[in-house]
Amino acid sequence: MSDAREPEVRALSLAEAGKLTPWAALCGSADLFCSPRWLAVEQAAAGPWVPTAAQCLAVAAPASESASPSAADDERLLAGITLQRFDRSVDDDTVRLDKMLVPGAATSARELAAVLLPSLMCGGWFNSRVLIAPGLPEPERPSARRSLISAAISTARSWDCPAVFLPYVDAADRGLRSDLRAAGFTEFPAPARHVFDCDHPGHAAYVETLPSRRKVRLRKELRQFAQAGVVTAHSPLDGSNVERIAALAHSLEQKYGQVSSQEQLTEWFTAIAVNTDASVFTAALDGRLFAMSMWLRHEERLYGFHAGFDYEVGAGLPMYAVVGYHLPIAYACAEPGLRTMEYGISADEAKLLRGTEAMPQVLAVKALTGPAERALAACAPADPDR
């Protein structure tokens, strides 16, 4: 008789997961926001998206009776997932389930919030997935995924969440989608994730791939900056600039009705600067910063994270086009080791025009109460063939 144990799901605090080499090994270049570096940011509990509870779940490999139960053994973590519980204290639709759904004719946005919050978000708010150990044989992956999905549902119930969800599931991940459907999740539309391949010989080579009208527009935008005397720069995010960067970000968020404060953003960006490889592309006029885009590097990827503008100083100038696209793309095409830029969701047309690929995604949700189930039934589901 075999003395092997069944796979075990372990609950880990963010601090515990962040210290484990096996957890880090689960995270690839597309998993920055599940990696130990980002878990350290989350532990700071700073910024506008602070969950009311958070932890990680990990599937441990079967072990013999004589094997050490230590999770620090590199062979012992097969899969993992992050969990975050969000309620009304967070306003942003990046993490609020009720704001991601389109209410049915008989359901208001307020009613959705009442029956769906607090909700348990799984897999994070970017590339939501179950992390799988590299090299884990394909036949063993479904059981690891299903174990974590089941444990996440149980956690949601114990945390009094009427719904559990993965907000941005890669539509091409058929295995995860199948396992989620089998567990009772329903799919809803989600915005596409935009990815830019920066594996060009240089910025000039990239520009040559653009349609002629886009080339003319690009040169005009850069000429406008030059004629106005704008000074652009690329620098690390650190204590010398974090307050000014947060002020620009707050200006943008105010324009779009976000309720975050400048103090929250300063604290958040400080934690990001300390724990990640963060940098900013900036534009200044007469010594005054008026535009920025913030990027985080993780392995061979550069993640677009935030932008910010002083709309008075930069009035009439193509601020976002230059600091959000031209400067980062020029840098990425020339920087050794960078292969991909993550442009996130929204602004589809602007991103596609500049050469991104739109990767389809779906929102997967499971209701855990009767009212939540009825509310989801009234919302528009995703195309099942997507």
C-alpha positions, -999 to +999 in steps of 0.1 A: +000+000+000+012+035-009+019+058+021+014+090-001-010+115+012-037+133-008-028+168-021-032+194+007-044+230+004-027+254+027-038+289+037-009+313+039-007+349+050+007+373+026+039+375+047+042+337+047+037+333+010+061+362+002+089+345+021+085+311+003+108+303-026+082+278-039+056+305-040+079+328-060+086+298-084+048+297-092+049+332-105+060+339-141+067+372-158+029+378-163+022+373-126+038+404-110+007+411-089+008+377-073+046+377-068+064+382-035+073+418-045+037+427-049+026+408-018+050+431+001+032+461-014-001+446-003+012+441+033+016+479+035-022+482+034-018+516+016-037+531-013-073+532-025-077+494-030-071+480+004-091+447+009-108+439+042-090+405+042-064+388+021-045+356+020-030+330-004-039+294-009-014+268-021-016+232-031+011+211-015+024+180-033+015+146-017+042+137+008+052+104+024+047+099+061+084+104+067+087+135+046+091+168+062+058+189+061+078+221+056+063+242+028+097+257+023+107+226+003+110+236-033+092+205-044+061+209-023+040+237-039+021+226-071-002+256-074-015+287-057-040+315-058-044+349-041-076+359-023-088+394-015-121+404+001-135+438-011-165+457+002-181+492-002-150+509+014-133+505-020-149+524-049-129+514-079-144+492-106-110+474-110-118+454-079-155+458-072-176+430-086-208+449-086-192+476-108-179+451-133-214+437-141-241+453-163-273+453-142-304+436-156-335+457-164-351+449-131-318+454-110-302+487-101-265+492-094-273+499-058-292+465-055-262+447-071-239+462-044-263+452-017-265+415-027-229+410-040-207+427-014-185+419+002-171+397-026-140+375-027-117+382-056-094+353-066-063+355-088-059+392-085-071+421-106-047+414-135-044+382-155-066+364-129-055+328-128-045+298-107-007+298-105+008+264-117+043+252-109+065+251-140+069+216-152+039+202-134+026+174-158-005+184-177-026+155-163-019+167-127-030+203-133-068+199-132-068+184-098-046+212-084-068+238-100-100+222-087-086+219-052-078+256-051-112+266-066-130+245-040-109+260-012-115+295-024-153+289-024-151+276+011-130+306+022-156+329+006-184+313+027-163+315+059-157+352+052-194+358+046-191+367+010-222+362-011-201+359-043-166+348-054-150+358-086-120+359-109-122+392-128-099+389-157-096+353-169-077+347-201-103+334-226-076+311-241-072+293-208-097+266-216-086+244-187-093+270-160-125+280-176-137+244-177-129+238-141-146+271-130-178+262-149-177+227-133-176+244-099-207+265-108-191+297-120-209+318-147-190+338-173-197+375-180-180+399-204-147+415-194-125+440-211-096+428-232-060+429-219-037+448-242-002+435-248+026+452-268+054+432-284+085+454-280+108+430-296+117+455-324+153+464-334+146+499-322+120+526-320+125+536-357+118+500-367+086+501-347+075+534-362+079+518-397+053+492-388+026+519-383+002+530-409+013+562-427-014+583-410-003+571-375+034+580-384+023+615-393+004+618-361+032+606-340+057+630-355+033+659-350+028+650-313+065+649-307+070+682-326+043+699-304+063+689-273+095+702-288+081+735-300+066+741-265+099+736-249+088+705-230+115+685-212+109+648-210+127+623-187+127+587-175+137+581-139+131+557-109+101+563-087+116+571-053+114+595-024+126+624-045+096+624-068+069+602-053+048+631-039+048+650-072+039+618-091+011+611-067-003+646-071-005+641-109-022+608-104-047+623-080-055+650-106-064+623-131-085+603-106-104+635-097-112+641-133-128+607-136-147+608-103-125+585-082-127+590-045-090+583-036-070+610-018-036+623-026-023+610+007-035+575-002-018+576-035+015+589-020+015+561+006+007+535-021+033+548-045+059+549-017+052+512-009+055+504-047+088+523-050+103+504-020+092+469-031+092+469-069+113+481-098+092+512-106+100+541-129+082+571-144+082+588-178+077+625-172+071+658-190+079+692-175+074+728-187+095+755-171+105+731-144+069+720-135+060+684-140+027+682-158+025+646-171+037+612-161+032+575-167+043+549-141+057+515-151+067+484-131+093+460-145+091+423-137+114+400-155+110+407-192+078+426-189+070+463-183+036+469-167+018+502-173+005+510-138-008+546-135-008+579-152-013+615-141-016+650-155-018+687-146-044+696-171-038+734-167-001+733-174-004+708-201-034+723-218-034+717-256-005+693-255-007+655-264+002+645-229-010+609-227+002+601-263+038+611-254+043+599-218+019+570-221+030+556-255+059+573-274+084+575-245+078+541-229+077+523-263+109+540-274+126+529-241+112+494-243+124+488-279+159+498-269+161+482-235+179+448-234+158+420-220+124+436-223+101+416-245+065+427-236+047+458-224+014+453-205-010+481-213-039+467-193-076+472-201-097+500-216-089+526-243-090+498-268-089+519-300-060+541-289-040+511-279-047+490-310-038+520-332-003+519-316+002+482-322-011+464-291-027+429-293-061+427-275-063+394-256-099+384-248-109+379-212-139+368-192-152+375-157-161+343-138-185+346-109-201+321-085-231+332-064-232+317-029-266+331-018-301+331-033-302+369-037-268+369-053-278+341-077-309+359-088-290+392-093-264+374-115-291+357-135-304+391-145-270+403-158-258+398-193-237+366-196-206+363-218-206+347-252-201+310-244-180+305-276-156+333-268 
